[in-house]
Amino acid sequence: MMKTLIQNGLALLWDENGWRCEKADLLIDGNRIARIAPSIAAEGASVLDAAGKLVMPGIINAHTHAYMTLHRNYADDLAFFDWLDKVQKVEDGMTEEDVYWTTMLAVIEMLKTGTTCFVDMTIKSAQEKSGPRSAAAGAALASGIRAVITRGLAGVSDSEESLMKYGQAVREMELYAGESRLQFMHGPHAPYSCMADYLQKLTRSCKERKIGQTIHLSESRAEMDSFAKDKGTTPIQYVDSLGVFDVPVIAAHCVYATDEDIRIMADKRVSIAINPKSNMKLGNGFAPVQKFLDAGVNVCLGTDGCGSNNCLNMFQEMNTAALVYKGAERRAQCVDASDVLKMATVNGAKAIGREGELGVLREGALADLILLDLNQPQFIPANNIISGLVYSSNGSEVDTVLVDGKVLMQNRKLTAIDEEEVYRKCRAIAERLGMEQSRKI
């Protein structure tokens, strides 16, 4: 097995006492961190010199729609359901191969800004593993990144279309079983797009397959008003009554979660993926994040898709998360830098069932890590590295990225992806689908 020695760096470490930075070398043996010590000599190991760099865990994007790079700068400044209608019309014309290339575009952006794992709700499922362009799972596998793939599902459990999409999602899980960098979950879109019987069917399937699921919940005021009128309850209480929380769940958004909703999610150990930039852009408001934290809910961080964020930069998302909730609550101590960094690493790993393996630098953990160049104006002086990562960094400092022990970017050059091919393919897809901006370029 290949060994890699990272020398002379400043390591960002986490334990029950919080974050700390130490001068340390890291020895990677295969796909795991074998040793962390002040000085390591390893004969025969490939050496990465990390002098002047911070070595930290790779970032986990806990909620996105990677294929939506196609929608970047396309459906802006629209009300939530008008926005949803516009993007869905484009999605109807996308093929499995389109999803492959647009996901590849997302992976480029994520790797270049330090994301090593993402939880994706996509619109196509790969049906042939050997196929040359096999949707999001194929893009993740070909690029070297780690991913949790979920097929966005909607409808009623016994309709022909719903059964077909469910079957496709299950087939994809079976095709890629055993791929160490890929995990799968079910992805019911939302309680307003999935009927009760479908949500229950998917939950039963999760129990049978010992997997979790991710779902959009309580994202907009209109959603809340509709549930109050039609069902006399909140979306969160509704899905709980159906047993959705009886399996591991990542609930995206939860902007309008009530105190009772928060109590339920804490009791059921639901992870909440907040998406502050998306929520602001769509005019949906600010989630009660400090209440989530105070209740002991596992809060992780996501970008959402480029249709409602425009980028997949988790450093920007961390910065936004650390600022907007302070402003919303008019309290400077709300959601501090340490909390936010934990959301993007430690908590994201917990949400996908990889606590202790991902999101941390620790002996025995998987070697998903990034090196940041500290010789940048935004890090000088380096008074507080944690604050610098959350309040000053913009992602351009990411110099080197390793996933599963393999170098995917070094000196800001990607090693496994032909960027120009991906850009060319994505422009052609936008042109074919008649998207307005593509005709103006």
N, C-alpha and C positions, 0 to 999 in steps of 0.2 A: 504494500500500500504506500502511496505517495505521502511524504511528510513535508510540511511547510513550516518554517520558523519565522515568526514575525518578531523582529528585534528593535530595541531602542525606542519603543513607543510609550505613550501615556495611555494606560488602559482604564476604561470606564467600567467599574464593577458595581454589582448590586447584591445586597443581602438584606436580611430582615431589619438591619439598622439604616438602610437607605443607600444612596449613591455615594461612591467615593472614587477618586482618581489616584492611580499609583503608577509609577514607572515599572514596567513589566514586559517580559518577553512571553510570547504564546507559542506553544508547539502544537501544530495540528497534525494528527495522524489519521489519514484517510479523510473521513467526513466529520470528525469530532475533535474538540479541543482536548488534548491529552495532558497538557501541563501549563500552568501559569506560574511564573516565578520571576524574581528580580533579574536573573541572568540564566540563560539556558544555552548549552552547547549541544548541537545535534548533528552529528556527522552524517553527510549524505542528504540532509534536508535542503529543499529549495528555500532560499532566504528572501524575505521581503523586509527592506529597511524602512522602519516606521519613524525614524528620527524626525522630530517636529510635527508628528501626527498624533491624533487621538484615535485609538482603537476602541470601537464600541459595538454593541450588538446591532445586527441589522434591524431595520424598522419594519413593523408589521402594519400593513394597511388593512384594517379589519372590515371595511365595507367599500366596495367599488363595483363599477360595471365597466370592465376594461374595454370592451368593444365600443364604448361610447366616445372614444377618441374621435370617431367619425363625426360626432355631434359638437365638437369643440367650436365655440364661437358661432353656433348655428341657430339655437333657439333661445336667445337671451332676452331678458327683460319682459318675460311673459308671466301671467298668473299661473299657479301651480298646475291646474288641470288643463289649461291651454297649452302649457309647455309639454305636459305628458302626452297630449294628443298629437302634437307636432313631431315629437321624437319617435313615437310609436309608428307613425306613417312611414318614416324612413326605415325603421327596423323591419317592417313587413317586407321590404325589398332586399334585405341582406341575406347572403348565403352563408353556409358553413365556412367557406374559404374567406369570405369577407371578414367574418369574426376572427379567423386566424390572423389575418394581416393587421386588423385594427387592434387586436390584443397584443400583437408584437410591437406595435407602436406604443402602446401603453407600457409594455415591459421596458422599452428603451428609456422612457421618461422616468419610470420608477427606479430602475437600476442607477441611472445617473444622479438621482436624488436620494439614494441610500435605502430604498425599500427592497428587502430581500424576500418578502412573503406577502401575498395579498389574498384576501377573501373576495371572490368574484361571483357576482350574480350575472350570468350570461344568458343569451337568447338562443343558442344552438348547442347541441350536444354532439360530440364526435362519435360517429358510428363505425368508423374503420380506423383502428389505431395505426395501421400501416399506410393510411391515406396521406398524401403529400401535404394537405392543408387541413388538419383535423381540429378545427375550432379552437376554443380557449385552452383546453387541456393539451392539445398538440403544440400550441404556441409556448406554453409554459415549459413543456418538456424539451422542446427544441432550443429554447433560449437559456436554460439552466436555472431559471428562477424557481422559487418554491411557491406553490399555490394551493388554495382551497377552492375547489370549483363547485358552484351550485348553479343548477339550471333554474331560471326564473319560471315559476309555474303559476297558472291561473285557471279559473273555471270551476266546473263541478266534476266530481270524481268519476262519473260514468259517461261523460260526453266523449265522443270519438276523438276530438282534438286533445282533450285533457289526457285521455288514456294514452294517446300516441306520444305526447310530450313526456309524460311520466315514464313510459317504456323506453324512450330514447335516453332519458337521464339515467335510468337504471342500467341500460346497456353500456353507457359510457363508464359508469362506475366499475362494471365487470371487466371491460376492456383494459382499464388502467390499474386494476387491482395489483398491488405489489410494487408500484412505482413509488419509490421512497419520498420523492419531492412533491407528490400529489396526494391530496386528501379530497374527499367529497362529502358534501352535505346536501340535504334537500333545501330548495329555495322557494317556498310559497311566497308570492310577491307581496301580498298584503291582505288583510281581512276584508277589504272592500272589493278585491278582485278574485278572491278565492272563496267559494261557498263553504259552508260548515263541513259538509261531507268530504270535501276535498282536503281541507286542513286535517281532518281526522284520519283520512287515508294516508296522508304523507307522514303524520306522526306515528301511525302504526308501522309504516315502512321504516322509519328511523329506528324504532325499537327493534325490529327484526334484523336490521343491518348494523345496529350499534353505532349509529352516526347521529349527528345533530342536525339542526336546520337554522336558517337565517331568514328573517322576515322584516319588512318595513312596518313600523307601528307608530301611530299617533304623530304623524309627520306634519299634518296641516290642520288649521282651524276648521276647514270645511269637512275634513274626515271626522273630527270630533263632533261637530254639529250633526252630521249625518247619523252617526252611531247613537248619539243621544236621542235623536228623533225616532229612528227606526227600531232601535233595540233597547233603549233606556239604559245604556251602559257605555263604558269607554271601550275603545278597540282592545286595549290591553286586558281588561277584565273579561271581555268577550272571548279572546283566544285562550285565556286561562281556563275559562269554563268548558272549552272544548278539549282540554288536555294538551294543548300545544307545548306548554312549559314542562311537560312530564319527561321531555328529553332535553339535552343541552341545546340552548338557543342563543343566538346572537340577534338581538333586537336592534335594528337600525333606526336612528333618529330619536324617537320618544320625546319629541319637543314639548308635547302637551301632557306629559305624564303627571297624573295627580298624586297626592300623598298616598292614597290607597294603592294606586298602580305601582308606585315605588316599593311599598311594603310587599306586594305580591312578588315583584321581580326579585327583591332581596331574598324572600323566603324560598323561591324556586331556583335561586342561583342563576338567574338569567344574566348574560353579559349584554351590556348596552354599548353599541358602537355609535358614538356621537360624530356628527358631520357638520361642524359649525359654518364653514364657508358655503356649503350647499344650502343649508337652512337659511342663511342670510340672503343668498342670491335669489332664492325662490320666495322670499318674503314670509317664510314660515316661522321665524322667531328664534328664540334662544331656549335650549333645553335647560332644565333645572339641575345642572351638573353637580353643583355643590351638594344638593340634596341627595343625589345618587351616591356620592362619595360618603356622605355622613351616614347613609343607610347601609354602607358596606357592599354596595353593588359593584361588580367588576366592570369598570368603565374603560373601554378601549376607543381607538380613534380611527376614523376612515375619511377618505376624501369624497366619497360618492363618485359618480361618473363625471366625465368631462362635459357632459351636457348641462350639468348643474353646478359645476365648479370651474371648469375650463382647464384645470391642470390636476396632476396627480402627485404633487410635491408635498410630501408629509412634513417637511420642515416648515413650509408655509402653513400647513394645517395646525402644527403644534403652536406656532406663533399666534395664529388666530384664536385657538382654544384658550391660550393663556391670557388673552386680552379681552375677548368679547364678554366672557361671563363676569369678569371684574366690572366692566362697564354696565352690564345689564343689572347687576346687583349693587352697583355703586360701592364696592368694597375691594380694596387692593389686595387683601389676603385670600380672596376667593380663587380657587383652582390655581395653585402655585406651579412654578416651573418643574419642580420635582414630580408633582402629580401628573403633569402632562407628559413628561418624558416616560414615565412609567406606563401611561396609557398606550403609548406608541411602541412599547417593547414588551415589558413583563406582562401587562394585562392582556395585550393582544395574543401572546402565547397561551395564556390561560384560557382565553375565549375559544381557541381552536384545539384545546386539549393537549397542548405541548408545553405546559408549565415546567420550567427548569431545563428544558431542552432547547428552547428558542427564546429570544428576547433578553438573553443574559450572556455574559462571558463567565464561564464556569467550567472547571474540569469535568469532562464527560458530556458537556452540552454540544449540540450540533454546531459546526463551524460555519455559521451564517453571521458574517460580521463585515463592518465597513471601516475604512480609514479616512479620516478627515484631515485636511491640511490646516494646521493652526496658524500658519504664517500668512494670515489674511487680515486685512485691516479690521474686520468686524470681530476678530478674536484678540485684538491687542488693545490694552493689556488683558491677559487671561485671568481676570480677578475671580471669576466664578464660572467654571466650565458648564455647569448645568444651566445657569442663566444664559450663557452664551449660545448654547444649542437651541434653546427655546425662544429667546428674545432677539438674538443677533444673527443666527445662521440663516442662510437662504437655500441651502442644498448644493450650491456651486462648490463648496469646500470638499465634497465627497470625491476622493481621489481613487480609491481602490475598493472593490466589492468582491467578497467571497460568499458563495452559497454552496452548502454541502461540501465545504473544503476546497472548492474549485474557484479559481480567479475568473470572474466574469467581466471585471473592468479593472484596468491598471493605468495609472497616469491619465485617467478620464477617457481611456480608449476601450470600447467594448470588445471582448474577445470572441464572442460566439454569435454575433448578429451583424448582418450586412445592413447598416443603417440606410444607405441610399436606396437599396432595393425595397425596404419597408416603406420609405417615404413615397417612392414612385408608385407602389401598389396602392397605397391608401389614397393618394391623389386620384388615381384612376377609378377607384371605387366611388369616391365622392362625385366624380364627373359622370359615371354611369348612372348613378341614382339621381342625378339632376339637382344636386344640392346647390343653392344659390351662390355661395361664396366660391365654389370651385370654378364656376364659369367666369368669375371676375378676376381670377388670378392670372 
